[in-house]
Amino acid sequence: MKLSFQEEINRRRTFGIVSHPDAGKTTLTEKLLLFGGAIQEAGAVKSNKIKKGATSDFMEIERQRGISVATSVLAFEYQNNKINILDTPGHKDFAEDTFRTLTAVDSVIVVIDVAKGVEEQTEKLVSVCRMRKIPMIVFINKMDREGKDAFDLLDEVEQKLGLKVCPLSFPIGMGYDFKGIYNIWEKNVNLFTGETTKDIFETEQIDDLSSQKLDDLIGQDSADTLREEVELVQGIYPEFDIDAYKSGDLQPVFFGSALNNFGVRELLDCFVKIAPTPRTKESDIRIVDPLEKKFTGFVFKIHANMDPKHRDRLAFIKIVSGTFERNTPYLHTRLGKKLKFSSPNAFFADKKEIVDISYPGDIVGLHDTGNFKIGDTLTEGEQLNYKGIPSFSPEHFRYINNADPLKTKQLHKGIDQLMDEGVAQLFTLDLNGRKVIGTVGALQYEVIQYRLEHEYGAKCSYENINIHKACWIEAEDEKSDEFKEFSRVKSKFLAKDKRGQLVFLADSPFSLQMTQDKFSSIKFHFTSEF
Ligand code: G4P
């Protein structure tokens, strides 16, 4: 039966899983795919993380690139829903990649390790989601291990992540004593037998917690504890409210063990019921609704082809409104020219395929020979640009020098294209035109050097430069005496980013503070969008 345009949109759920490395994101993804029937066995999804201790290994970097193309988008069908999981690297050196991917998701699942609690990367990523009001569900993982007390953990999630939680399931014991989960949402008990990997659908309906059935199932002590705890949960935490969840004001929490496939079906069943369908998106001129008939979409990720002989790249487009159709000319609004795509790729857990038509919420991969930059918009003709793909101040800075004068052109082209892909950020000093590369992790310098050589035939070397942070400058009046004074005194520290925006490269936290104090009419921003 052919579905209507609206039905196609309503059945789509596009989300990302965020976590600190090792919390269990890959394992959870894999179990979700198993439920969707998208893969047949565990172990089919390769971990996309860089293993510990291998942070400066080229082969590892290359392996990472290969795997991350394969796992960039994993789509599967579950109960007539089309689910798109967007990969978000947990490794901190790729944090910027993750931030950009978060512009393309409609909701997020946050995975937390019960023993480690809220970790650094989780905090950063969740703060971005919170700022953008992205609906989040929290999954507390590894309940088969000894960990923190559930109430303490919920407190930690509220305090460190600034969330307002609403537990929709509650663990019965933990670690050795882990007996299962009471599903507050479905009002049933899911027993952990140690063999749950096989019996993934076994649950007992308990409509009334005071019933004897609960004692029979888990023993009187555990049953009494559970009754008390659930009463406490209901006393302390707000009731679930779908609107509050969708507006980013309330976060449901589930407990489980991804490795044992325990608590995952409950999470998924609730997810497909409550998670938002493709959302509206703000552009520079208006808010665009997914139901609009005319196609619009934006590039949130660019991936270089693994094969160095082909310079083509895959640009990942999130469809915001209308339908994207093969061989149809669309307007690239930044370049002002029409482009047509003969082989747009759709991604499934186990394969990638050429698709004729895609709907809002879907991601398509377009072969690109250098037309796209991250953040570019495609439309059916309307001149609009989507907002919201900011750059953050890099953590590391180095001069980049040409190490082979005969290959200057190749070097510039290579740097340009790698920056379009978002591998790192380029700053050109106002004073002398020297180029500075800023990255989130030291790993990217090696990636850039390696790729310049292997893909562009150019050689580069780096030179240290003492920079603490890059701040994007906003001046109320560029003709003011204060701004002129700032430009004169700080000329050594001023640069342009790739889009020509003025950036102040502060050499220490102290000098940044001094400069901010001295030039109080000038605003110093830590992201490129303000
Ligand atoms: P990540 O993608 O978030 O980085 O984490 P990943 O799923 O790779 O999981 C990290 C480690 O935690 C893996 O073990 C995985 O098996 C384990 N794990 C995930 N979920 C659970 C759980 O519910 N219970 C327990 N006990 N462990 C869990 P590893 O030894 O690092 O890797 P591997 O050799 O098993 O692949």
Residues whose N, C-alpha, C, O or C-beta is under 5 A from the ligand:
A	BS01	G4P	S19 H20 P21 D22 A23 G24 K25 T26 T27 L28 S47 K49 N141 K142 M143 D144 R145 G256 S257 A258 L259 N260
